[in-house]
Amino acid sequence: MTDPPQNGHALLDFNSPLSDAKAHDLISGLRLRSGDSVVDYGCGWAELLLRAVGHVPGARGLGVDSDEHAVTRGRANAEARGLASRVALDLADVTTWAAEPADVAISIGASHAWGGTEGTLEAMHARVRPGGVLLLGDAFWERPPGPRSLEIFGEEGFGTLADLVDLALARGYRPLSLTTATADEWDAFESRWCAARELWLLDHPDHPDADEVRRVVDEHRDGWLKGYRGELGFAYLTLARP
Ligand SMILES: C[S@@+](CC[C@H](N)C(=O)[O-])C[C@H]1O[C@@H](n2cnc3c(N)ncnc32)[C@H](O)[C@@H]1O
């Protein structure tokens, strides 16, 4: 198939429910200084990493993701923003990729790579220097999940927001701040995901893949509107690693 899988994220700034304003707040909360290293595990096209490094002259960024299209997009953005000398993006599996313990590590929406939240917290503990910070973006149940949500996400085993914080505490982190995606951030995220496909369908009504793309986007919208909307939450935890 051509454009939809490749450009299915074209209308998204971040591949998580995140507004510009909240991204700015999260970056400010990292208290980055010149010379600090920021490593983003599962960076996607590294929008948050690029903004973080752009925020602090002298900060250095490393990102890793296994999605070639996303890494290519991130590298082009780093170049276009004059950040290529301070940001490197690697195409690799996070679980086998090695970097020095960072001043700041980021893992947003990538916990499945480590088998879930606990695995991510454990892996990141070794990847953040003592005294450093982890920015974790992870899912939780805002409300008890209904049958459709369980059908879609059941096996992922999310807990409540309090459970998520307890997991971080149990792994030895201390919470510095906590914020969650708003309904507007969720709706923008899901709408844009769908709109990339709807716009492609408008441009390619007779494409041999059109029926399949329509099926995928309809199923996704149904899962969102009749399933996890208002049930699935997404938290951004800024965690000190003592
Ligand atoms: C929901 S996206 C979030 C991307 C980015 N953190 C953001 O917020 O925009 C999850 C990302 O994790 C990446 N990912 C998942 N498993 C991975 C693995 N084992 N190694 C590298 N990247 C992985 C995916 O390719 C995807 O880009």
The ligand as an ORCA input file, in Angstrom:
! r2SCAN-3c Opt
* xyz 0 1
  C       2.980      5.733     20.173
  S       4.494      5.975     19.338
  C       5.183      7.337     20.252
  C       6.309      8.021     19.523
  C       6.898      9.222     20.235
  N       7.415      8.879     21.545
  C       5.879     10.330     20.350
  O       5.327     10.505     21.447
  O       5.632     10.997     19.341
  C       5.500      4.594     19.888
  C       6.808      4.502     19.140
  O       7.566      3.446     19.709
  C       8.262      2.817     18.644
  N       8.653      1.474     19.085
  C       7.860      0.484     19.565
  N       8.584     -0.596     19.868
  C       9.882     -0.295     19.576
  C      11.107     -1.001     19.669
  N      11.157     -2.240     20.173
  N      12.233     -0.378     19.275
  C      12.193      0.889     18.777
  N      11.066      1.602     18.678
  C       9.919      1.030     19.063
  C       7.286      2.823     17.496
  O       7.929      2.669     16.245
  C       6.654      4.212     17.660
  O       7.324      5.185     16.912
*
